[in-house]
Amino acid sequence: MINSTIEKLNQLTNDMKNYILADIEDVKKANHEKLLERNSLKEKDMQEIAKYKSLLNEQLAKEFQDGVDITIYRESINNLELNLRELYDLNGRLASIVLPVKEMYKEIIDEITKLNGGNLIEVMA
């Protein structure tokens, strides 16, 4: 049971990594529609990762309470941790691309707003 939970977590993590790699490519191509389409998939997978992480903790605690030597799962858990760290690093890479673009847009909007007396759009009647 623990091994299948670890396997599911690795699968979800790999899916997320693939989504983020696709996001990076779509940011470079300014393909915003694809980015938006993936957001719901990523959100669902993040919720699933959280759910399976809790399940894994519960399963390990139960095994430990039942007297099972849980060190038999050490290698699998270490590999999962490495996979999750790769996801974290990849997400940081995406953020390092997206955040400067976001800041650039914010600066443009702030400048337009300032030039229009505090309004983003100036309406002339």
GUKOL-903154 format. One record per residue (C-alpha): residue in three letters; chain; residue number from 1; z, x, y. Coordinates in steps of 0.5 Angstrom, whole numbers, always signed. Layout:
N
{code:ALA; unit:A; pos:NUM; z:Z; x:X; y:Y}
...
***
This chain:
125
{code:MET; unit:A; pos:1; z:+0; x:+0; y:+0}
{code:ILE; unit:A; pos:2; z:+2; x:+6; y:+5}
{code:ASN; unit:A; pos:3; z:-5; x:+9; y:+3}
{code:SER; unit:A; pos:4; z:-9; x:+3; y:+5}
{code:THR; unit:A; pos:5; z:-5; x:+2; y:+11}
{code:ILE; unit:A; pos:6; z:-7; x:+9; y:+13}
{code:GLU; unit:A; pos:7; z:-14; x:+9; y:+11}
{code:LYS; unit:A; pos:8; z:-15; x:+2; y:+15}
{code:LEU; unit:A; pos:9; z:-11; x:+6; y:+21}
{code:ASN; unit:A; pos:10; z:-16; x:+12; y:+20}
{code:GLN; unit:A; pos:11; z:-22; x:+7; y:+20}
{code:LEU; unit:A; pos:12; z:-20; x:+3; y:+26}
{code:THR; unit:A; pos:13; z:-19; x:+10; y:+30}
{code:ASN; unit:A; pos:14; z:-26; x:+12; y:+28}
{code:ASP; unit:A; pos:15; z:-29; x:+6; y:+30}
{code:MET; unit:A; pos:16; z:-25; x:+7; y:+37}
{code:LYS; unit:A; pos:17; z:-28; x:+14; y:+38}
{code:ASN; unit:A; pos:18; z:-35; x:+12; y:+36}
{code:TYR; unit:A; pos:19; z:-34; x:+6; y:+42}
{code:ILE; unit:A; pos:20; z:-32; x:+11; y:+47}
{code:LEU; unit:A; pos:21; z:-37; x:+16; y:+45}
{code:ALA; unit:A; pos:22; z:-42; x:+10; y:+46}
{code:ASP; unit:A; pos:23; z:-39; x:+9; y:+53}
{code:ILE; unit:A; pos:24; z:-39; x:+16; y:+55}
{code:GLU; unit:A; pos:25; z:-47; x:+16; y:+54}
{code:ASP; unit:A; pos:26; z:-47; x:+9; y:+57}
{code:VAL; unit:A; pos:27; z:-44; x:+11; y:+63}
{code:LYS; unit:A; pos:28; z:-48; x:+17; y:+64}
{code:LYS; unit:A; pos:29; z:-54; x:+12; y:+63}
{code:ALA; unit:A; pos:30; z:-51; x:+7; y:+68}
{code:ASN; unit:A; pos:31; z:-52; x:+2; y:+62}
{code:HIS; unit:A; pos:32; z:-46; x:-3; y:+65}
{code:GLU; unit:A; pos:33; z:-48; x:-9; y:+60}
{code:LYS; unit:A; pos:34; z:-47; x:-5; y:+54}
{code:LEU; unit:A; pos:35; z:-40; x:-2; y:+57}
{code:LEU; unit:A; pos:36; z:-38; x:-9; y:+58}
{code:GLU; unit:A; pos:37; z:-40; x:-12; y:+51}
{code:ARG; unit:A; pos:38; z:-36; x:-6; y:+48}
{code:ASN; unit:A; pos:39; z:-29; x:-8; y:+52}
{code:SER; unit:A; pos:40; z:-27; x:-14; y:+47}
{code:LEU; unit:A; pos:41; z:-29; x:-10; y:+41}
{code:LYS; unit:A; pos:42; z:-24; x:-4; y:+44}
{code:GLU; unit:A; pos:43; z:-19; x:-9; y:+46}
{code:LYS; unit:A; pos:44; z:-19; x:-12; y:+39}
{code:ASP; unit:A; pos:45; z:-19; x:-5; y:+35}
{code:MET; unit:A; pos:46; z:-13; x:-3; y:+40}
{code:GLN; unit:A; pos:47; z:-9; x:-9; y:+38}
{code:GLU; unit:A; pos:48; z:-10; x:-8; y:+31}
{code:ILE; unit:A; pos:49; z:-8; x:+0; y:+31}
{code:ALA; unit:A; pos:50; z:-2; x:-3; y:+34}
{code:LYS; unit:A; pos:51; z:-1; x:-8; y:+29}
{code:TYR; unit:A; pos:52; z:-2; x:-3; y:+23}
{code:LYS; unit:A; pos:53; z:+2; x:+3; y:+26}
{code:SER; unit:A; pos:54; z:+8; x:-2; y:+26}
{code:LEU; unit:A; pos:55; z:+6; x:-4; y:+19}
{code:LEU; unit:A; pos:56; z:+6; x:+3; y:+17}
{code:ASN; unit:A; pos:57; z:+13; x:+5; y:+20}
{code:GLU; unit:A; pos:58; z:+16; x:-1; y:+16}
{code:GLN; unit:A; pos:59; z:+13; x:+1; y:+10}
{code:LEU; unit:A; pos:60; z:+15; x:+8; y:+10}
{code:ALA; unit:A; pos:61; z:+22; x:+5; y:+12}
{code:LYS; unit:A; pos:62; z:+22; x:+1; y:+6}
{code:GLU; unit:A; pos:63; z:+20; x:+6; y:+2}
{code:PHE; unit:A; pos:64; z:+25; x:+11; y:+4}
{code:GLN; unit:A; pos:65; z:+30; x:+6; y:+3}
{code:ASP; unit:A; pos:66; z:+28; x:+5; y:-4}
{code:GLY; unit:A; pos:67; z:+29; x:+12; y:-5}
{code:VAL; unit:A; pos:68; z:+22; x:+14; y:-5}
{code:ASP; unit:A; pos:69; z:+20; x:+21; y:-3}
{code:ILE; unit:A; pos:70; z:+16; x:+19; y:+3}
{code:THR; unit:A; pos:71; z:+14; x:+27; y:+4}
{code:ILE; unit:A; pos:72; z:+8; x:+25; y:-1}
{code:TYR; unit:A; pos:73; z:+5; x:+22; y:+5}
{code:ARG; unit:A; pos:74; z:+6; x:+28; y:+9}
{code:GLU; unit:A; pos:75; z:-2; x:+30; y:+9}
{code:SER; unit:A; pos:76; z:-5; x:+23; y:+10}
{code:ILE; unit:A; pos:77; z:+0; x:+22; y:+16}
{code:ASN; unit:A; pos:78; z:-2; x:+29; y:+19}
{code:ASN; unit:A; pos:79; z:-9; x:+27; y:+18}
{code:LEU; unit:A; pos:80; z:-8; x:+21; y:+21}
{code:GLU; unit:A; pos:81; z:-4; x:+24; y:+27}
{code:LEU; unit:A; pos:82; z:-10; x:+29; y:+28}
{code:ASN; unit:A; pos:83; z:-15; x:+23; y:+28}
{code:LEU; unit:A; pos:84; z:-11; x:+19; y:+33}
{code:ARG; unit:A; pos:85; z:-10; x:+26; y:+38}
{code:GLU; unit:A; pos:86; z:-18; x:+26; y:+38}
{code:LEU; unit:A; pos:87; z:-18; x:+19; y:+40}
{code:TYR; unit:A; pos:88; z:-13; x:+21; y:+45}
{code:ASP; unit:A; pos:89; z:-17; x:+27; y:+48}
{code:LEU; unit:A; pos:90; z:-24; x:+23; y:+47}
{code:ASN; unit:A; pos:91; z:-21; x:+17; y:+52}
{code:GLY; unit:A; pos:92; z:-19; x:+23; y:+57}
{code:ARG; unit:A; pos:93; z:-26; x:+25; y:+57}
{code:LEU; unit:A; pos:94; z:-28; x:+18; y:+58}
{code:ALA; unit:A; pos:95; z:-23; x:+17; y:+64}
{code:SER; unit:A; pos:96; z:-25; x:+24; y:+67}
{code:ILE; unit:A; pos:97; z:-32; x:+21; y:+68}
{code:VAL; unit:A; pos:98; z:-30; x:+14; y:+70}
{code:LEU; unit:A; pos:99; z:-25; x:+15; y:+75}
{code:PRO; unit:A; pos:100; z:-29; x:+20; y:+80}
{code:VAL; unit:A; pos:101; z:-34; x:+14; y:+80}
{code:LYS; unit:A; pos:102; z:-29; x:+9; y:+81}
{code:GLU; unit:A; pos:103; z:-26; x:+13; y:+87}
{code:MET; unit:A; pos:104; z:-33; x:+14; y:+90}
{code:TYR; unit:A; pos:105; z:-34; x:+7; y:+90}
{code:LYS; unit:A; pos:106; z:-27; x:+5; y:+93}
{code:GLU; unit:A; pos:107; z:-29; x:+10; y:+98}
{code:ILE; unit:A; pos:108; z:-36; x:+7; y:+100}
{code:ILE; unit:A; pos:109; z:-32; x:+0; y:+100}
{code:ASP; unit:A; pos:110; z:-27; x:+3; y:+104}
{code:GLU; unit:A; pos:111; z:-32; x:+6; y:+109}
{code:ILE; unit:A; pos:112; z:-36; x:-1; y:+109}
{code:THR; unit:A; pos:113; z:-30; x:-5; y:+110}
{code:LYS; unit:A; pos:114; z:-27; x:+0; y:+116}
{code:LEU; unit:A; pos:115; z:-34; x:+0; y:+120}
{code:ASN; unit:A; pos:116; z:-34; x:-8; y:+119}
{code:GLY; unit:A; pos:117; z:-27; x:-9; y:+122}
{code:GLY; unit:A; pos:118; z:-23; x:-10; y:+116}
{code:ASN; unit:A; pos:119; z:-28; x:-14; y:+112}
{code:LEU; unit:A; pos:120; z:-33; x:-12; y:+107}
{code:ILE; unit:A; pos:121; z:-38; x:-17; y:+109}
{code:GLU; unit:A; pos:122; z:-40; x:-18; y:+116}
{code:VAL; unit:A; pos:123; z:-42; x:-25; y:+117}
{code:MET; unit:A; pos:124; z:-46; x:-27; y:+123}
{code:ALA; unit:A; pos:125; z:-47; x:-34; y:+126}
***
